[in-house]
């Protein structure tokens, strides 16, 4: 399997905290939303694929049951949102709100 985020896939991703991982996923989701709103399907598709790749790396790196369930549901909802089925009735705003919490938490001083 080829990775867009090769360095992260080789182990660096596991060194990031869960909050940092989620904030990075959120950055790709934000790019996906931005390019989709600008009607740039190729850029949007690539950002979406990168977001899924990071979600999969996060699923692999985290073994806590609660996190696995949430991540799997996020992946499922994102795929449905992108393909138009949108079973969970997500919106651009709901994705921004969800990942915004992780952006804020990742920037907080430790």
C-alpha positions, 0 to 999 in steps of 0.5 A, a space after each residue: 500500500 502506498 501512503 501519501 503521508 509516508 513519514 507518518 505511516 512509518 511510525 511518527 503518527 503513533 508518537 502524536 497524541 490522540 488529540 494531535 492526530 484528530 487535529 491533523 485529520 480535521 485539517 484534511 477534512 477542512 481542505 476537503 470541504 474547502 475544495 468541494 465548496 469551490 467546485 474543485 473535485 480533484 483537489 477535494 477527492 485527494 484531501 478526502 483520501 488523505 483524511 481517510 488515510 489518517 483515520 486509518 493510521 489513527 485506528 491502527 495506532 489506538 487500541 482503546 475501545 471507545 476511541 476505535 468506535 468513535 473513529 470508525 463512526 467518524 470514518 463511516 460518516 465522512 464516507 457517507 457525507 462524501 458519497 452523498 448518502 449522508 446517513 448521519 445528516 452531516 453538514 460542513 458546519 457539523 464537521 467544522 464543529 467536531 474537529 474544531 474541538 481538537 484544533 483548540 485542544 491541540 493548540 493549548 499549552 501543556 
